[in-house]
């Protein structure tokens, strides 16, 4: 989820759980909400890992700063810092609860995206996720902003913030239902095509909560479909030069019209598979292998400068756009050593 929505969600949760005005002691309401706002933005400070390199960031993003086990530690550190910023006017214990709430809602917000987070770091690097919401979801943000705006208009009432939180929970439940529908479509395809041992994954997509990518993984191959769950939606490109958004929307089709793609992880039979596997399994490529969940061969560049074999992760491929986070293994000749290169994508983060 984007950092600004994270921060706003922390402010909303702290506002909704703040004591009633007649019962308030300790922190003023504005200070309490500001602490929740800042605390909910804190876990994404692991963005500083980009200063090392992008793959280090990709492998450790949503790591220790997003750990439930380390939450009390981060909360104490932040509460102590906030107390220092107040020049001792407020004890750190007064900040501790709103800071805990801010970090906790950030963790929840990232848990329902497809990236995954290390909930039990530093004792485990296993990632947990329930992919329900795309990383940028305007509906999610609008619900939060509406609750905060209403709370600003009626500063002595927290009911607006509470209703907004209830709305968020309802929206997440709605996304869960859509997730199950997409899973059922994938499982039905597995059954009808007799894809024994095929594992079904579904990922939320941009532009609409009804857009989903279904991935069926079996051995070293994928069956991939872009599906819309909005009944009756069918877009065909009639324009001679349709815009990017039209192309993206048209790529998601109803399940009865969907075009399933067969993709081989290491390329089809015409590809030099031994060379591709050599590049993929090279020790220098270990960090990209660790990052990839659904790795796929992008292409092979072979010219007078040598050969480069490029890979990307299906999680970061969207219709009409080049894949993000593409990495390749290159060498000048058969006698040269392999070295890793990165290829820029559409977005600055790439």
CORDATA-V472458 format. One record per run of one state. SS is the DSSP state (hx for helix, st for strand, lp for the rest). FROM is the first residue (numbers start at 1). TO is the last residue. If there is no record, write none. Layout:
BEGIN
SS_FROM_TO / SS_FROM_TO
END
This chain:
BEGIN
lp_1_2 / hx_3_17 / lp_18_20 / hx_21_23 / lp_24_28 / hx_29_51 / lp_52_53 / hx_54_60 / lp_61_63 / hx_64_66 / lp_67_70 / hx_71_85 / lp_86_91 / hx_92_111 / lp_112_116 / st_117_117 / lp_118_127 / st_128_128 / lp_129_137 / hx_138_153 / lp_154_158 / hx_159_192 / lp_193_198 / st_199_204 / lp_205_210 / st_211_218 / lp_219_220 / st_221_228 / lp_229_243 / hx_244_250 / lp_251_252 / st_253_253 / lp_254_260 / st_261_264 / lp_265_272 / hx_273_280 / lp_281_282 / hx_283_291 / lp_292_294 / st_295_303 / lp_304_305 / st_306_313 / hx_314_316 / lp_317_325 / st_326_331 / lp_332_338 / st_339_343 / lp_344_350
END
